[in-house]
Amino acid sequence: MLDFSKIEKKYLDVKLRGGTTLYLGVPKKSLFTKLTQLKANLEKADTPETLYDEISETAAEILSTNREGKKFTAAVVDKMLDLEDMSLLIREYGLFAGTIANNPN
């Protein structure tokens, strides 16, 4: 029998400045699609700065996948992280999501 209550979920541990650690869960379809679209948009854009709002919104949505249920807005993320930090978060989370999609066990 497949028992989802006994399957251990995978998380990406992220330690923010200030010492708070968040455990980010696997993305749902809407976030996975947003990550894919952002990657395509970044490949077409001259500079990431032209997509700053999309980047900060995506970073907020990623941080909001934490298992504690804390929600983040783009405005809050913009105060916490600079563009380089947001880009790193999105890249690492994308790698994490890709690993889960390629090997769900």
ABEGO torsion letter per residue (X at the ends): XBBAAABBBBBBBBBBBGGBBBBBBBBBAAAAAAAAAAAAAAAABABAAAAAAAAAAAAAAAAAABAAGBBBBAAAAAAABBAAAAAAAAAAAAAAAAAAAABAX
